[in-house]
């Protein structure tokens, strides 16, 4: 993993290389780091906190015991409700709000990095929303029972009925709109308008 790829916004090279090296051992199949933000305090930051965004989760890397150990707090995108950041005098405070549990925040994230972090996180959250939820466990069984086959058939019929009703509603809506236009242009009288309108509505 080349750390140079992630040093577009003045991240500390040594910290980036160290963190990315550890993350490379944690990534699952098909997972890749998208962005890495590194804390930068007003004074010298010897052991900064970091936030990594991957296509599967967000990872908070928080050094402990003078950097001898690291606490990794991770949330998959399904577990994240939203993210936000607040620009302060020195850097920004980046906040992650999980679906459950307490919020996680790290301060002194450089403002440019915080904005990029916010952008990439929201992109992943939007992508997750577009992914359809998986079928029920019972529906994953390859040996489908007759009952399930019947269920599928009924479901398809129900969809067809709903589609037919929608088409009818759309057709009637168009007729009503055209009728109203004729009335507004005074091409038909009030009585004719009301009578035609009643005829169309009677088809519902």
C-alpha positions as CSV (number, residue, x, y, z in Angstrom):
1,X,0.0,0.0,0.0
2,X,1.6,3.3,-1.1
3,X,1.1,6.0,1.4
4,X,1.9,8.7,-1.2
5,X,-1.5,8.2,-2.6
6,X,-3.1,9.4,0.6
7,X,-0.9,12.5,1.2
8,X,-2.9,14.9,-0.9
9,X,-3.9,17.2,2.0
10,X,-0.7,17.6,4.1
11,X,-1.1,14.4,6.1
12,X,2.0,13.5,8.1
13,X,3.9,10.9,5.9
14,X,5.3,8.9,8.8
15,X,2.0,8.6,10.6
16,X,0.2,7.8,7.3
17,X,2.7,5.0,6.5
18,X,2.4,3.5,9.9
19,X,-1.4,3.6,10.0
20,X,-1.9,2.3,6.5
21,X,0.5,-0.5,7.2
22,X,-1.6,-1.6,10.1
23,X,-4.9,-1.1,8.2
24,X,-3.6,-3.3,5.3
25,X,-3.7,-6.3,7.7
26,X,-7.3,-5.5,8.7
27,X,-8.9,-5.0,5.3
28,X,-11.4,-7.7,4.2
29,X,-11.7,-9.1,0.7
30,X,-12.7,-6.3,-1.7
31,X,-12.1,-3.6,0.9
32,X,-9.9,-0.6,0.1
33,X,-8.9,2.6,1.9
34,X,-10.4,5.6,0.2
35,X,-9.2,8.4,2.5
36,X,-7.1,9.0,5.6
37,X,-7.4,12.0,7.8
38,X,-4.7,12.7,10.5
39,X,-5.1,14.9,13.6
40,X,-2.9,17.9,13.8
41,X,-2.9,19.8,17.1
42,X,-1.6,23.4,17.4
43,X,1.5,22.1,19.2
44,X,3.6,19.2,17.9
45,X,1.5,16.1,17.6
46,X,3.7,13.1,18.3
47,X,1.0,10.5,18.4
48,X,-2.1,11.8,16.4
49,X,-5.5,10.2,16.1
50,X,-6.5,9.1,12.6
51,X,-9.7,8.4,10.7
52,X,-9.7,6.1,7.8
53,X,-12.6,5.7,5.3
54,X,-12.9,2.5,3.3
55,X,-15.6,1.3,0.9
56,X,-17.0,-0.8,3.7
57,X,-16.5,1.1,7.0
58,X,-15.0,4.0,8.9
59,X,-12.1,3.3,11.2
60,X,-11.0,5.4,14.1
61,X,-7.3,4.8,15.0
62,X,-6.7,6.1,18.5
63,X,-3.2,5.6,20.0
64,X,-2.9,4.6,23.7
65,X,-0.1,4.0,26.2
66,X,2.2,6.6,24.5
67,X,1.6,5.0,21.1
68,X,2.6,1.5,22.2
69,X,-1.0,0.3,21.5
70,X,-3.8,1.5,19.3
71,X,-7.6,1.3,19.9
72,X,-9.5,0.7,16.7
73,X,-13.1,1.8,16.7
74,X,-14.9,0.7,13.5
75,X,-18.4,1.1,12.1
76,X,-19.7,-0.4,8.9
77,X,-21.7,2.0,6.8
78,X,-24.9,0.2,7.8
79,X,-24.1,1.1,11.4
80,X,-23.5,4.8,10.7
81,X,-26.5,7.2,11.0
82,X,-24.7,10.3,9.8
83,X,-21.4,12.2,10.0
84,X,-20.8,15.9,10.7
85,X,-17.9,18.3,11.4
86,X,-17.5,21.7,13.0
87,X,-14.7,24.0,11.9
88,X,-13.0,25.6,14.9
89,X,-10.2,28.0,15.3
90,X,-7.6,25.2,15.1
91,X,-8.8,22.6,12.7
92,X,-12.2,20.8,12.9
93,X,-14.0,18.4,15.1
94,X,-15.3,15.4,13.1
95,X,-18.2,13.6,14.6
96,X,-19.7,10.2,13.6
97,X,-23.2,9.4,14.9
98,X,-23.8,5.6,14.9
99,X,-27.2,4.0,14.7
100,X,-26.7,2.8,18.2
101,X,-24.4,3.8,21.0
102,X,-22.4,7.0,21.7
103,X,-21.1,9.5,19.2
104,X,-17.4,9.3,18.3
105,X,-15.5,12.5,17.7
106,X,-11.9,13.6,17.0
107,X,-10.8,17.2,17.2
108,X,-8.0,19.1,15.5
109,X,-8.6,17.4,12.1
110,X,-7.2,19.9,9.5
111,X,-10.1,21.7,7.9
112,X,-9.3,20.5,4.3
113,X,-9.1,17.0,5.5
114,X,-12.3,17.3,7.5
115,X,-14.2,18.5,4.4
116,X,-12.8,15.6,2.3
117,X,-13.6,13.2,5.1
118,X,-17.2,14.5,5.2
119,X,-17.5,14.2,1.5
120,X,-16.1,10.6,1.2
121,X,-18.2,9.4,4.2
122,X,-21.4,10.8,2.7
123,X,-20.6,9.2,-0.7
124,X,-20.3,5.8,1.0
125,X,-23.5,6.3,3.1
126,X,-25.4,7.2,-0.1
127,X,-24.0,4.1,-1.9
128,X,-25.1,2.0,1.0
129,X,-28.6,3.3,0.9
130,X,-28.8,2.3,-2.8
131,X,-27.8,-1.3,-2.1
132,X,-31.0,-3.4,-1.7
133,X,-31.3,-5.3,1.5
134,X,-30.7,-9.0,1.3
135,X,-33.5,-11.5,1.1
136,X,-34.8,-13.2,4.2
137,X,-32.8,-16.2,5.4
138,X,-35.7,-18.4,4.6
139,X,-35.8,-17.2,1.0
140,X,-32.1,-18.0,0.5
141,X,-32.8,-21.7,0.7
142,X,-32.2,-23.3,-2.7
143,X,-34.8,-26.0,-2.0
144,X,-37.8,-23.8,-2.2
145,X,-41.0,-25.3,-0.9
146,X,-44.4,-25.3,-2.8
147,X,-45.7,-22.8,-0.3
148,X,-42.9,-20.4,-1.2
149,X,-43.6,-20.9,-4.9
150,X,-47.2,-20.1,-4.3
151,X,-46.2,-17.0,-2.4
152,X,-44.1,-15.8,-5.4
153,X,-47.0,-16.4,-7.8
154,X,-49.4,-14.4,-5.6
155,X,-46.9,-11.6,-5.1
156,X,-46.5,-11.3,-8.9
157,X,-50.3,-11.2,-9.4
158,X,-50.5,-8.5,-6.8
159,X,-47.9,-6.5,-8.5
160,X,-49.8,-6.8,-11.8
161,X,-53.0,-5.6,-10.2
162,X,-51.3,-2.6,-8.7
163,X,-49.7,-1.8,-12.0
164,X,-53.0,-2.0,-13.8
165,X,-54.7,0.3,-11.2
166,X,-51.9,2.8,-11.5
167,X,-52.2,2.9,-15.3
168,X,-56.0,3.5,-15.0
169,X,-55.4,6.3,-12.5
170,X,-52.8,7.9,-14.8
171,X,-55.3,7.8,-17.7
172,X,-58.1,9.3,-15.7
173,X,-55.8,12.0,-14.4
174,X,-54.8,13.0,-18.0
175,X,-58.5,13.2,-18.9
176,X,-59.3,15.4,-16.0
177,X,-56.4,17.7,-16.8
178,X,-57.5,18.0,-20.4
179,X,-61.1,18.7,-19.3
180,X,-59.9,21.4,-17.0
181,X,-57.9,23.1,-19.7
182,X,-61.0,23.1,-22.0
183,X,-63.0,24.8,-19.2
184,X,-60.3,27.3,-18.4
185,X,-60.1,28.3,-22.1
186,X,-64.0,28.7,-22.0
187,X,-64.4,26.0,-24.7
188,X,-67.0,24.3,-22.6
189,X,-69.5,25.6,-20.1
190,X,-69.5,25.1,-16.3
191,X,-72.3,22.5,-16.6
192,X,-70.6,20.6,-19.3
193,X,-67.4,20.6,-17.2
194,X,-69.1,19.3,-14.1
195,X,-71.0,16.6,-16.0
196,X,-67.9,15.3,-17.9
197,X,-65.9,15.4,-14.7
198,X,-68.5,13.3,-12.9
199,X,-68.4,10.8,-15.8
200,X,-64.7,10.5,-15.5
201,X,-64.7,10.1,-11.8
202,X,-67.4,7.4,-12.0
203,X,-64.8,5.2,-13.7
204,X,-62.7,4.9,-10.6
